[in-house]
Amino acid sequence: MKRTGNRPARRPHVALLVETSLASGRDILRGIARYVREHAPWALYHEPRSLEQSAPTWLLNWQGDGILARVQTPAMAEAVRATGIPTVDILGVVSGTGLPLVHVDDTAIGRMGAEHLLERGFRSFGYFGIEQENWSERRRRAFAETVCQAGFALSEYTQPRFPTDDDSWEATTDQLARWIAALPKPAGIMVCSDQRGQMLLEACRRGGAAVPDDVAVVGVDDDEPLCEVCNPPLSSIQPNHAQVGYAAAGLLTRLMAGKTPPDSAILVPPLGVVIRASSDVLAIEDRTIATALKLIRENACRNLRVDDLARQCGLSRSVLQRRFQTVLRRTVHAEILNTRLKRARELLQETDLSLAEIAERTGFKHQEYMGAVFKAQLGTTPGRLRQTRRP
């Protein structure tokens, strides 16, 4: 620590207006803590709070240096702006605040949910969202675009964030059950947040839809207690909120040093899907193609070739290609490549293996070819993706 004379330099005082009631908020706090340990010893001001709480009264006269806030309302946005203190928003539900934003990439989350269900062979899809929530709408839009690009239709259902007095839990669940009952089966449904997952699964039971055989469900946030209390346990996308906290702390450091805020939001891509019983199924009537998918997932990274796969399935290459395309609307080669990409992303974010080692382990010819495939398929490089690795 630098000293001024015989006195240590004052640590920056940073307020954390981040809820502890949700897994996303707690993960953000973990990311902030990691940044502080690694880079900047701050004096942190934080108290347990819920997402809906207003800004604390002490903020009005607080003489701090920076604020990291989950800005939930216009009033809260005004309160933090009134301090004149550098602030980073890490929620993004209030538009037009003028505050720099670090947030999960909702578009990538919606796309990942659709891809997860498409990979399992679903051809009927639903999205369960929350009205007038921009993050839910972004996820819905990306989910719908991905499903439609694959050649399938989507049914949508939304509920208000806060039910009225007339909307009891029982009544809203029954209404949701009627929507589920009307979906062509088998169906894959993405729910915008794990917090609505239990209601959706209860509605499936009321609508006579077995999970995951009739309806497969994937949520968002990987809130483990919420996912495990569901019956069956809820599959969920990991948005990487810890990296949001880490990146927001880095941005706040630059703002407190007088740097100019970025022109656009910093978006953190999701880590992947944690597969639990609610979506652990293959919705494919053609059992030979279901077997082919299983063999691809087991062997794609072992230099599996289309001819080898056709032989193991007892089909000619042309027949396998035709049936695969008919059932899944994609080629065998595309499925093998997607499986290799998925495994490479996991190794990039969860290990310290070199790029050359990862390329070898995932069936790519060499590191340069893997990089070219990442750029073409994902619009990024392996090196950039590794920067969003799991803390």
Residue, then its C-alpha position, 0 to 999 in steps of 0.5 A: m500500500k502506498r504511503t503519504g508520509n507515515r500514513p497509508a494512502r486512503r483506500p477507495h470507499v465503494a458502496l455495493l447496492v447489490e441484493t443478497s436474496l437472489a443467487s445472481g446478486r450473490d454471484i455478482l458479489r463473489g465476482i466483485a470480491r475476487y476483483v478486490r482481492e486481485h487488484a484493488p483493496w477497497a473499503l466496501y460498504h454493503e448491507p443485506r438487501s433485496l432487489e426491490q429495496s430502494a436506495p439506502t438513506w445514508l447514500l444521500n450524504w455518503q462521501g464515497d468514491g464509487i458505487l456498484a448498484r443493481v438499479q431496479t427503479p427510476a427513483m434508485a437511478e436518480a438517487v445514485r446519480a444525485t450523489g455525483i459519485p462514479t457508478v456502474d449499473i449491474l442490472g440494466v432494467v431501467s432504461g435511459t439512466g445514463l449510467p454505464l452498464v455491465h450485464v449478462d448477454d441476454t441475447a446469447i442466453g436466449r440463443m443458448g436455451a434454444e440451441h439446447l432444446l434443438e440439440r435434443g430434437f424438439r420441433s415444438f417450442g414455448y417461451f415463458g416470460i415476464e411482461q415488460e421486463n427488458w431482459s426477459e424480452r431480449r431472451r425471448r427474441a433471441f430464443a424465437e429467432t433461433v427456433c425460427q431459423a431452424g424452421f420451427a414455430l414458437s408459442e409464447y406465454t407471459q405473466p406480470r412480474f407482480p400479480t394483482d390481488d385477483d391473480s392467485w398462485e392457483a389461478t395463474t398456475d391453472q392458466l399456465a397449465r392450459w397453455i402447456a396442454a395446448l402445445p404440440k408434444p413433445a415440446g421444449i420450453m424455456v422459462c426466462s428465470d429459475q424463479r418461475g421454474q417451479m410454477l411452470l413444472e407444477a403447471c405441466r403436472r396440472g396440464g397432464a404433461a410429463v417432464p421431460d418426456d412430453v415437455a422439456v424445460v430449461g431455466v436461467d440463472d442456475d440458482e441451485p437451491l431453486c433448481e433442486v427443489c423443483n420436481p424434476p430438478l430444473s436444467s438451467i443456463q449459467p449466465n456468469h454473474a460472477q464475471v459481471g461483478y468482476a468486469a463491473a469492478g474493473l470498469l468502476t476502477r477506471l471511472m474512479a481514475g477519471k476515465t471516460p465510460p464506454d459508449s455501450a454496455i459491457l455484455v458477459p456471455p453465458l457459461g453453458v447449460v447445467i443439465r438436470a432431469s427437466s431436459d435430460v431427454l432426446a425427443i426423437e422418434d427415429r431411434t436410429i437418429a437418436t443413436a447417432l446423436k448419442l454416438i456423436r456426443e460420445n465420440a465427436c472429439r475422437n476424430l469421428r467421421v461421417d462414414d464411421l458413424a453411418r457404419q455404426c448405425g447400420l446405414s449408408r452415408s447418404v441415407l444417414q445424411r437424409r434422415f438426419q437432415t429430415v429429423l434435426r434440420r441440420t447435417v451430420h457434419a454440423e452436429i459433430l462440429n457443434t459438439r466439438l465447439k461445445r467441448a472446446r468452450e468448456l475446456l477454455q473456461e474451466t481449465d488452464l490447458s493451452l489452446a493447442e492441447i484443447a484443439e487436440r482434445t476436441g478433434f480439431k486438426h490444429q490450433e489455427y483451424m480451431g480458431a478459424v471455426f470459432k471465428a466463423q461459428l461464434g464470432t469470437t476467438p478462443g483467446r477472447l472466450r477464455q477471458t470470460r472463464r469461470p472464476 
